[in-house]
Amino acid sequence: MKTPSLAILAIALAMPCLWAGSKDFDTGMPFGLIEDREIERLAQFSKSKGLDVVAEMQKAYSKDEAALGRVFSFSMQFVSLDKNTRAYGQIVYSSFLNLGETWGVEKFAEVLSKQDPKVQQRIRDFIFYDVTQAPKEQRQEIEAETRKEYPTLFPPDYVFGRDNPIFRKPANKTLEPTAMTPPPSATPPAPLAHR
């Protein structure tokens, strides 16, 4: 049986998305289908790291900016695009869609702007990941539309995957930079601590 907070999160994750003006591109689930067991696994993982992501998201959906900030900061716990990271990524992506509707994207971006620059990069990457899932022939157009629609979230100097080990290598699809997105830094990242 789902707890009320898992039920709320499941509804939020089920919300579809259509990037403004893009033709036939509507993923809504850029990290794949996320089921209750993945959310429960993420909840257990996050609790073991000192934060109940599910409870914090419930607070965030009640317009608690500090809770959303804590969820954003938790992004630094991930080092690869595994099942927990995908579930977390979908939560962040869905929160952008849903809170962007209820709070406005400007408010969402304002909460993000208060985070450490590495956290800002990571959260932007989780949200922008959807663009990388577009068909290759539409990707440049969708990237341009996304950047135009959300300039405070994706400023001109934003580069997808820069210094981010999660998005350094392709998962299921090629994460090729588009003409507008220069490739991530050529400097190899420092070795990561094993979690």
GURO-849226 format. One record per residue (C-alpha): residue number from 0; residue in three letters; x, y, z. Coordinates in nm, 4 decimals. Layout:
<rs>
R   resi   resn          X          Y          Z
R    NUM    ALA          X          Y          Z
...
</rs>
This chain:
<rs>
R   resi   resn          X          Y          Z
R      0    MET     0.0000     0.0000     0.0000
R      1    LYS     0.1306     0.3413    -0.0936
R      2    THR     0.1884     0.6007     0.1725
R      3    PRO     0.0193     0.9350     0.1018
R      4    SER     0.3527     1.0944     0.0129
R      5    LEU     0.4354     0.8178    -0.2374
R      6    ALA     0.0903     0.8538    -0.3931
R      7    ILE     0.1393     1.2290    -0.4381
R      8    LEU     0.4813     1.1745    -0.5882
R      9    ALA     0.3489     0.9033    -0.8210
R     10    ILE     0.0846     1.1445    -0.9537
R     11    ALA     0.3466     1.4147    -1.0037
R     12    LEU     0.5700     1.1745    -1.1935
R     13    ALA     0.2865     1.0743    -1.4238
R     14    MET     0.2355     1.4305    -1.5525
R     15    PRO     0.3245     1.4491    -1.9246
R     16    CYS     0.5319     1.7221    -2.0847
R     17    LEU     0.5521     1.8829    -2.4265
R     18    TRP     0.8423     2.1199    -2.4853
R     19    ALA     0.7080     2.4399    -2.6359
R     20    GLY     0.6538     2.4181    -3.0094
R     21    SER     0.8509     2.1024    -3.0730
R     22    LYS     0.7090     1.8666    -3.3311
R     23    ASP     0.6059     1.5231    -3.2101
R     24    PHE     0.8421     1.5300    -2.9123
R     25    ASP     0.6761     1.4565    -2.5818
R     26    THR     0.8724     1.2352    -2.3485
R     27    GLY     0.7386     1.3364    -2.0083
R     28    MET     0.9547     1.0553    -1.8719
R     29    PRO     1.3102     1.1244    -1.9908
R     30    PHE     1.4544     0.8835    -1.7329
R     31    GLY     1.2231     0.6000    -1.8318
R     32    LEU     0.9206     0.4569    -1.6603
R     33    ILE     0.9639     0.5022    -1.2858
R     34    GLU     0.7463     0.2745    -1.0765
R     35    ASP     0.6631     0.2723    -0.7050
R     36    ARG     0.9432     0.0272    -0.6277
R     37    GLU     1.2010     0.2667    -0.7765
R     38    ILE     1.0623     0.5540    -0.5681
R     39    GLU     1.0667     0.3340    -0.2572
R     40    ARG     1.4276     0.2279    -0.3315
R     41    LEU     1.5253     0.5939    -0.3749
R     42    ALA     1.3481     0.6818    -0.0491
R     43    GLN     1.5453     0.4138     0.1365
R     44    PHE     1.8703     0.5300    -0.0233
R     45    SER     1.8031     0.8955     0.0584
R     46    LYS     1.7110     0.8162     0.4184
R     47    SER     2.0378     0.6246     0.4534
R     48    LYS     2.2135     0.9453     0.3423
R     49    GLY     2.0231     1.1597     0.5938
R     50    LEU     1.7434     1.3064     0.3806
R     51    ASP     1.3963     1.1730     0.3074
R     52    VAL     1.3619     1.2915    -0.0533
R     53    VAL     0.9975     1.1833    -0.0755
R     54    ALA     0.8989     1.3765     0.2386
R     55    GLU     1.0999     1.6788     0.1236
R     56    MET     0.9277     1.6766    -0.2152
R     57    GLN     0.5911     1.6645    -0.0435
R     58    LYS     0.6946     1.9788     0.1476
R     59    ALA     0.8213     2.1376    -0.1741
R     60    TYR     0.4842     2.0780    -0.3398
R     61    SER     0.3383     2.2706    -0.0442
R     62    LYS     0.5581     2.5647    -0.1527
R     63    ASP     0.8437     2.5021     0.0907
R     64    GLU     1.1428     2.6546    -0.0884
R     65    ALA     1.3927     2.5270     0.1686
R     66    ALA     1.2700     2.1689     0.1160
R     67    LEU     1.3142     2.2040    -0.2593
R     68    GLY     1.6636     2.3375    -0.1971
R     69    ARG     1.7444     2.0309     0.0150
R     70    VAL     1.6199     1.8045    -0.2653
R     71    PHE     1.8410     1.9963    -0.5086
R     72    SER     2.1451     1.9627    -0.2799
R     73    PHE     2.0875     1.5883    -0.2555
R     74    SER     2.1773     1.5633    -0.6253
R     75    MET     2.5447     1.5554    -0.5275
R     76    GLN     2.4957     1.2073    -0.3776
R     77    PHE     2.4818     1.0517    -0.7253
R     78    VAL     2.7820     0.9479    -0.9347
R     79    SER     2.6299     0.7467    -1.2216
R     80    LEU     2.3012     0.7150    -1.4074
R     81    ASP     2.1800     0.4131    -1.2090
R     82    LYS     1.8226     0.3294    -1.1010
R     83    ASN     1.8270     0.5592    -0.7971
R     84    THR     1.9665     0.8428    -1.0066
R     85    ARG     1.7017     0.7896    -1.2754
R     86    ALA     1.4238     0.7946    -1.0147
R     87    TYR     1.5714     1.1099    -0.8615
R     88    GLY     1.6136     1.2666    -1.2055
R     89    GLN     1.2499     1.2017    -1.2877
R     90    ILE     1.1450     1.3562    -0.9557
R     91    VAL     1.3492     1.6686    -1.0308
R     92    TYR     1.2198     1.6859    -1.3885
R     93    SER     0.8594     1.6414    -1.2733
R     94    SER     0.9048     1.9027    -1.0007
R     95    PHE     1.0247     2.1465    -1.2667
R     96    LEU     0.7113     2.0825    -1.4716
R     97    ASN     0.4691     2.0894    -1.1807
R     98    LEU     0.6230     2.3655    -0.9688
R     99    GLY     0.6934     2.5622    -1.2838
R    100    GLU     0.3171     2.5601    -1.3399
R    101    THR     0.2163     2.6428    -0.9812
R    102    TRP     0.5060     2.8674    -0.8686
R    103    GLY     0.6289     2.9800    -1.2056
R    104    VAL     0.9595     2.8920    -1.3665
R    105    GLU     1.1134     3.2165    -1.2370
R    106    LYS     1.0510     3.1111    -0.8758
R    107    PHE     1.1828     2.7604    -0.9448
R    108    ALA     1.4966     2.9152    -1.1007
R    109    GLU     1.5302     3.1518    -0.8036
R    110    VAL     1.5364     2.8592    -0.5594
R    111    LEU     1.7966     2.6901    -0.7795
R    112    SER     2.0079     3.0079    -0.7988
R    113    LYS     2.0578     2.9938    -0.4195
R    114    GLN     2.2376     2.6600    -0.4497
R    115    ASP     2.6088     2.5901    -0.4890
R    116    PRO     2.7163     2.6226    -0.8563
R    117    LYS     2.7843     2.2455    -0.8783
R    118    VAL     2.4294     2.1766    -0.7572
R    119    GLN     2.2914     2.4272    -1.0075
R    120    GLN     2.4754     2.2510    -1.2895
R    121    ARG     2.3580     1.9098    -1.1777
R    122    ILE     1.9894     2.0128    -1.1483
R    123    ARG     1.9980     2.1912    -1.4836
R    124    ASP     2.1436     1.8750    -1.6356
R    125    PHE     1.8664     1.6609    -1.4885
R    126    ILE     1.6054     1.8917    -1.6409
R    127    PHE     1.7870     1.9427    -1.9731
R    128    TYR     1.8385     1.5675    -2.0122
R    129    ASP     1.4940     1.5555    -2.1760
R    130    VAL     1.6273     1.7648    -2.4643
R    131    THR     1.9025     1.5096    -2.5217
R    132    GLN     1.6379     1.2427    -2.5688
R    133    ALA     1.4824     1.4232    -2.8665
R    134    PRO     1.5290     1.2700    -3.2100
R    135    LYS     1.8654     1.3839    -3.3432
R    136    GLU     1.7077     1.5754    -3.6327
R    137    GLN     1.4935     1.7794    -3.3880
R    138    ARG     1.7440     1.8225    -3.1058
R    139    GLN     1.8933     2.1565    -3.2141
R    140    GLU     1.5480     2.3113    -3.2623
R    141    ILE     1.4236     2.1795    -2.9286
R    142    GLU     1.7363     2.3030    -2.7524
R    143    ALA     1.6898     2.6516    -2.9007
R    144    GLU     1.3217     2.6556    -2.7991
R    145    THR     1.4024     2.5356    -2.4484
R    146    ARG     1.6725     2.7963    -2.3959
R    147    LYS     1.4448     3.0710    -2.5328
R    148    GLU     1.1504     2.9603    -2.3159
R    149    TYR     1.3534     2.9242    -1.9934
R    150    PRO     1.6450     3.1720    -2.0075
R    151    THR     1.6781     3.2041    -1.6290
R    152    LEU     1.6992     2.8290    -1.5904
R    153    PHE     1.9336     2.7756    -1.8868
R    154    PRO     2.1494     3.0890    -1.9145
R    155    PRO     2.3665     3.1402    -2.2253
R    156    ASP     2.6752     2.9978    -2.0514
R    157    TYR     2.4988     2.6730    -1.9521
R    158    VAL     2.6584     2.3628    -2.1072
R    159    PHE     2.4876     2.0267    -2.0624
R    160    GLY     2.6999     1.7773    -1.8692
R    161    ARG     2.9879     2.0125    -1.7854
R    162    ASP     3.1959     1.8537    -1.5072
R    163    ASN     2.9079     1.6198    -1.4259
R    164    PRO     3.0031     1.2502    -1.4025
R    165    ILE     2.6403     1.1406    -1.4341
R    166    PHE     2.6043     1.2715    -1.7874
R    167    ARG     2.9625     1.2315    -1.9029
R    168    LYS     2.8879     0.9047    -2.0841
R    169    PRO     2.5763     0.7964    -2.2707
R    170    ALA     2.3234     0.5814    -2.0883
R    171    ASN     2.0730     0.4345    -2.3332
R    172    LYS     2.0920     0.7031    -2.6001
R    173    THR     2.3722     0.9155    -2.7337
R    174    LEU     2.4190     1.2360    -2.5373
R    175    GLU     2.5849     1.4214    -2.8212
R    176    PRO     2.6123     1.7946    -2.7772
R    177    THR     2.4127     1.9871    -3.0331
R    178    ALA     2.5592     2.2714    -3.2331
R    179    MET     2.4449     2.5111    -2.9604
R    180    THR     2.5908     2.3094    -2.6743
R    181    PRO     2.9701     2.2897    -2.6757
R    182    PRO     3.1119     1.9601    -2.5515
R    183    PRO     3.1737     1.9198    -2.1784
R    184    SER     3.5171     2.0160    -2.0491
R    185    ALA     3.7977     1.8059    -2.1914
R    186    THR     3.9588     1.7911    -1.8492
R    187    PRO     3.9010     1.4463    -1.6998
R    188    PRO     3.7160     1.4627    -1.3685
R    189    ALA     3.8891     1.3722    -1.0436
R    190    PRO     3.8310     1.0160    -0.9237
R    191    LEU     3.5011     0.9802    -0.7418
R    192    ALA     3.4609     0.8289    -0.3999
R    193    HIS     3.2872     0.4942    -0.4136
R    194    ARG     2.9505     0.5132    -0.2397
</rs>
